Amino acid sequence: MTNESGKENQRIAKFIANSGLASRRAAEQMILDGRVEIDDQTIVSPAININSKSIVRVDGKEVSKPKYLRVWLFYKPVGTLVTSKDPKDRKTIYNVLPKNLRNIISVGRLDMNSEGLILLTNNGSFSRYMELPKNDFEREYKVRVHGKLNLRRIKTLEKGASIEGIKYLPIKISIGKATGTNSWLTMSLREGKNREIRKVCSYMGLEVNRLIRLSYGPFSLSDLEKEEVREVPDSFLKSNFKDHFYL
């Protein structure tokens, strides 16, 4: 199978990720843990290329050749974690998803108290591509906040700001409907640092009481209902990612 760079040879971790078995990072850890074999030889370095004739096994089980790219949109509800396993045994999105998607890979994260668009895929390389900061995908959020709006600080954030020693790139902010002491903001950003929106809102003296992700790159929440899953048409993926993935 031709990989997204058009070459037959590819790194072993990338092959495992493309198979949908694990993310690229998790695949690299599997290799370091001595769980991966190539042609019956255990390897401990992810800096190894394989070709179409290589036989790859993880924990003794042969890894299937990568399948064509598939992506799903999912409306994550509040009260779920975006992780496959939680040490505290809290509810995750995999407790909500249909059984046939229980082993699928999530793209990015939303914290437990946030809701909205999560992308799911069968391809670990696609997940990595969407998450890498250098690829500059914009995320848009609708945020309900409690408190008095500080226009001066909003303008500061729109130019980029340093908060508690952390530098944030410019964030687009538009002010929507206000009811009492609550206001709706639409915020667009391109980084996605950990709990970024909650932290910048705190910097503005605002408390977030609802946070919904509306879009991620070319993908939109659209009219999805909570907990609904919808597969992205192959034609949409081809038109948006033809230069990076051969579908």
N, C-alpha and C positions, 0 to 999 in steps of 0.2 A: 504494500500500500504506500502511495506517495504521501509524505508528511507535508505540513503546511509550508515548509520552505522549498518544497519541490525536490528534495533529495531522498534517496532510498535509505541511506544511513542516518541514524538518529541516536541521541543519547538514551541510555537505558531508562532513566527516570522519566523521560518524556514519553517513551513508549508505554510504560506502566500507567502514566497519567492519562494518555490518550485512550487506553483501554477502558477507562472508567473505574478502575479498581480503587484508585486513591488520587489525591491531589499530588502535584509535583513535589511539594515539600514532604508530604507523608511518604511518597515513593522513595525519596532520597534517604529518609530515616530508615525505611525498611532495608535498604541496601547496606547502610552503616551497621545495622543490627545483624547482618549476615543472613537475612531471610530470603535473599534473591539468588537464583542460579541462572547462568547462561550456558546452554549446551552442557549441562550437568556439572558445571564448575561454579562453586559459591563465590560471589564477588563481595567486596566491601568498599568499593569506590563508585560513586555515581558518574565519574568522568570516563565512561566507557561507551563506545558506539556499538550498535548492533545493526544487522541488515535483515532483509525479509526472510532469510533462511534460518535466522537465530531462533532457538527455542528458549523461551523465558519461563521460569517457574518462580512463584512466590509461595513460601511455606510448602513446597513440594507440589503445588498445583499449577499446571500450565496456564499462562496468561493468554487470553484470547487476543487475536489481532484487533487493532483499533477499529471501531465501527464509525460510520459516518456521523457527523456532528448533529446532535439534537439539543434543543434548549427549550425549557419550560418557564413560564411566568407563574409566580405563586404569590398570593396575597397572605403574607405572614400576619397572624393575629397577635395581639398583645398577650403576654404571658407565656411565650414560647422562646426557647433559645435556638440560635442557629448553630448547632453543633450535632455531631452524630452520637456523642456520649457525654453525659454530664456526671461528674463524680458525686454530686449531691442528689442525683436521680430526679432532677427537675424535668418538667415537660419540654420536649424539643420539637422542632418542626417535623422530625421524622415520626413522631407519635401522631401527627395530624395528616401527613401525606398518604396517598394511596399506597397499598402494599407494593405495587410494581415500581414505585419510585423511592423505596426505603434505602436503596444503596446509591442513590444519585448524588452528585457533588453540588454543593451550594457555591454561589459566587458572592464573595463579600459577606458582610454581616449586618445585622440590626440588633440592638440590644433587646433585652427581655421586654422592656416597657414600650418599645417602638413597634410600629406596624407598617404594612405596605409591601412594596415590590421586593421580592427576592428572586434572583435568577437561579435556575437549576440546570445542570448539564450532565451529559454522559462523558464529557471530554475534559480531563484535567488541564490540558494545555489551554483550552478556551477559558477556563476559570482563571488561570494565571494571567492570560492576556488581558482579560477584563479588569483584573485587580491591579496590575502594574501601574504605578503613578505616571510613568513616562508616556503611557497611551492616552492619558488626559481625558478620560470619560467623565462627562458632567453628570452629577446626581442632583435631582430636584426633590425638595421636601416641602410639605405643607405642615406648618408648626403652629399650634395654639399655645400662646404664652400668657402668663399672669403677671401683671405689673405695669408700670408706666414706661412707655417707649421713650428711649433716649436717642433722639435723631443724630446727635453728635457722634455717639458711639457706633450707630448704624453706619454712618458715613466712613468712620475709621475702618470698620470691618470690610467695607466695600473697596477699600484701597489696600487691604492687607494689614494685619496687626500681629503684635507679639503679646501673648497673654501667658503670664506665669512662666516666662522663659521659653515658651513654645511659639514658633512662628507659623502663622496661618496665611495662606494665600488669599487673594481677594474673594469675597463671598457676595454674590448678588442677593439683595434683599428687597422684597416689595411688600408693602403693608396692605393688608386686606381688611375684612370686616372686623369691627370691634363690638363687643357686647359687655357692658359693665367694665370690669377691670381685666377682661380677657380680650386678646387680639389675635388675629390670624396673620401669620407671615408666610411668604413663599421664599425659600432659601435655596440657592443653587451653588454648588461647590464642586471642585475637581480633585480634592485630595482624599477626603474620607478618613481623617485621623480618628483614633479611638474616642467615641462620644463627643465628637467635634461640635455638633450643633448644641448639645446641652451645655458644653463648656463656654461657647461664645455667647449663648443666651444668658448664662450666669454672669458673664463679663458685662452684659448690658443691664444687669439688675433684673432679669426676667426669669421666671420659673416655667419650664416646659411642662404642660399637662397633657399634651397630645402631640405625637410626632408620626407623620405618615410619609413614607418614601413614595413619590409619584413616578419617578423615572430613573433609569440607569443607562447612560449612553443612548442608543437608539431605541431602547426598550421602554415601554410605558405601562403603568398599572391599568390605564384605560378604565373599563367598566367591570373589572374583576370584583367579585364579592369576596368577603373574608373567607379564607381557607380554600378558595377556588384555585385550581391549577389549569393552565391552558398552554398547549404546545405551540411554539413559534413556527410558522410555516417555513418550509425549506427555502422557498423563493425569497423570503425576507432575509434569511441568513446569508444566502448567496449574494444578494444585492448589497449587503452591508459589510460582508467579511470575505469577499472573493479574493482580495489581495493577500490574505493571511491564512485562509483555510480552504483546502480543496475538499469540497463536499461530495 
